[in-house]
C-alpha cells in the first residue's frame, strides 16, 4: 500500500448495539451490520465536531471518500474449550415515552416505540484512507472530546473503540481477526452498482437536526464461510424514557 495511505481499525463491541437506518417512526429498526452513519457520528463525536458545522461537513466528505469494511466477529463462549461461536441475537424493547410534542403543537400523554437492538455481538470496522486524516482520527478516538456510543446512548462500548492504525488492510485484519476474512460475515462498500448486492441509505452528509441528510451507498454483503447458529429473537419490556 502507498506510504501516505493506511488503515484505521475500530472495535464495536457492547452488551447492546443498534445501527438504525430506517428509524423514522414507531419501529426503530437496526441493520445487521454497522451503518456508516453510526460510525461517522462516533468519529465526529470523538473529534468534537459540532452538528452542522463546516468542520463536520468537511470531515463527513472525507469519510464518504473512504470505503468502509464491516466484519461480524462472533463472540466466544469462555466455558467452551472448542471456542464455539455465538451469533448475534436481536432484542426488541417495548418502550414508552411520556410528554412528547405532537405536530399540532399539543402534548401526547404516552408514545409507544419498539426499538431493536443487537446483543452478544461484536464488529470490526476498517477504513483505508489518507494517513494524515486517519492519524488525526486515531488520536481523537484515544482521547475523545465527547462520549462514544454505538447507535444509541444506552449502547456504551464494552471495549476500546480504537483498534489500531496499520500500514495496510491485510495487516489490520490479521491483527483484529483470528481467521481469514472469508470465515466471517462481512459487508464491504464498493464503487459501482454491479459490484454490490445491496444499497444502504446511510452515507451521512449532515447531522444537523433541521437538515439531516443521507445519501445511498452500494455494498457487497458476504456470508461467513462457516455455518453460524440462527439469530434468536427475544422481547423485553423497557421503562419510560
N, C-alpha and C positions, 0 to 999 in steps of 0.2 A: 504494500500500500504506500502511496505517496507520503513523504515526510510531513507535509502540512495537513494530512488527513489522519484522524484517529477514530476510535470507537468508544463511546460512553456507554457503560453498563449500569442499569438500575435494577434494584431488587424490590418487587412489590409483594409484600407478604403481611397479612394481618388476619385476625380472627374473622373479620367481615370485610369484604371489598364490594364496591359497586361501580360499574362502568356504564353509566346512563348514556344512551344515545337516542332513546325515544321516551323521554320523561317529561312530557308537556302537561299531562293531565293527572287523573287519579291513580293510574297504574304506572309506577315508576320502575321501568324495567332495567335490567343490566345485560350488557353484552357478555359473551363468553370469554373475550379477550380484553385486555386493557385498551380503552379508546384513546386515540391520540389527543383528544381534547382534555381528558383527565390528566394525562402525563404532561401535556403542555401547561395546564393550570398549576400542577405541582412545581414545575420548573420556574414558572413566573412567581409563585409564592416564595420559593427559595431565594430568588433574586430580588424580591421586594418590589416588583413592578406593579404600579397602580393600574387598576382596570381602566381601559380606555385611553391610557397614556400613549404618547408617541413611542416611548421606550418599549411598552408592551407590544404595540403593533409591529415595531421593527423586529423584536425578538421572535414573535409568532411567525413572521415571514421567514426568518432564518430556520425555525423549527420545521416549517412546512416544506422547506427545500431539502430536508434530511429524512430519507425514508426510514420508517420505524419497523423493527422486527420485534414481535412479542412471542414469548415461548412459555407455555404452560408447564410448570415444574411440579410433578406430583409430590405431595408430602409423604414422608416415610414414617411408618409406624415403628417407634423405638423398641417396642416389645417383640417385634418380629425380626428374627435374625436374618431372614432372607430378604429383608428390605421391601416388603410388599408395598406397592404404590397405592395410595388412597386418592381417588379422583376428587375434584371439587364438587361440593354439594351446593344446592340452591335453597335459600331460605326466603320466605315471603312474610314480611312484617305487616300485620294489620295495624294501621297507625291512625290515631285520632288527633286532630288539631283544632283547638278552640280559638275563637276570636279572629278568624280570617276575614279580610275585607272582600266584598263582592264587587263585581263590575259596576253594579248600580250605585255603589257607594256605601251600602249598608254593611253590617257586620253579621257574619254567619255564625250561628251558635256552635256547630260542630261540623268539621270537614273530614271526610274519610279518605285515606290513601292506602294503597297496597304497594309497599316498597320492596323491591327484590334485591337480594344480596347473594354473593358467592361466599362460601365458607370452606375452611380446611383447604385453602388453595394458595398458591404462590406463583409468581410470574417473573421471568427475566425480560427486560426491555433493553433494546440496543439501538443506538443511533450512530451512523457513520457520518462524519462531517468535518468542517474546518477545525483544526486543532485549537486555534485561538478562541473560538466560540465555545467549544466543549471544555476546554481547560477552565474558562471563566465559570461555566455552568457547574463543573465539578466542584470548584471551590465553594460556590453557593450552596450546593447540596450538603456539603460537610459542615456548613455553618449557616443554616437558612435564616433569612430575615423574618419570615412568618412561618407559622406552623404548617406541617405537611399532613395531609390525609388522603386516602385512596378512594376518591369519588365522593364521599360524604364525611361530615365532621366526626361521625361515630366510627369511621374506618381508620383508626390510628395504626400506623405501621408497627409491626412487632419485631422488625429487624431494620438495620440501617438501609435507607433507600439507595445511597451511593454504593454501587458495586465495584467501581474501578474505572480507570481510564487506560485504554490499551492501544497498541500500535495498529491493530487490525481486528476485524470482527472475529476471525478464526481464533485469535488469541483470547479475546473476551469470552467466546463460547466455551473454550477449553477450561477457562478459569471458573465460569459460572455453572457449567453443566457437568454431570458425571458420566455422560454418554454422548454419542454423536447427535447432532441436531435432529436427524430423521427419526430418532427414538421418541421425540416429544411432539405433541401437537403444537403447531405454531402458525403465526399469521404474519406475512411479510408484505409490506407496502410495495407496489410495483408502479412502473412509469407508463403503462399503456393498458387499455381496456382488455385486449386479448390475452395479456399475461396473467390476468386475475380471474377469480371466480366469485367475487362479491364486491359490492360498493357500499361504503360506510359514510354517513353524513357527519363526520366528527373531526374535520380539519378546522381548528379554531382560527378565526381572523380577528375577533374582538370578544372580550369577556365583559364589556360594559353592559350593565343590566338593561339599559334602554336601547342598546344597539348590538346585542349579541349576534354574531354572525359565524356561520359554519358552512364549509363547502365540502363536497364529497371527495373521497379518495378511493382508489382501487387497491384491493389486497388479494393476495393468494393465500387461502387457508388450507393447511395441510394436516391430515390426521396423523396421530402417532403411529409409528410402525408396529409397536407392541400394543396388544389389546389392554384397555383400561376398563375398570368397572363402570357401569352406567351411572350417570348423575342421579343422585337421590333428591327427593323433593320433600321439604319439611315446611310447616307453617307454625309460626309462633305469634303470640299476641304482644304487641308493644304498648307502652303507656302513652300518655299525652305528651306532645312536644311540637 
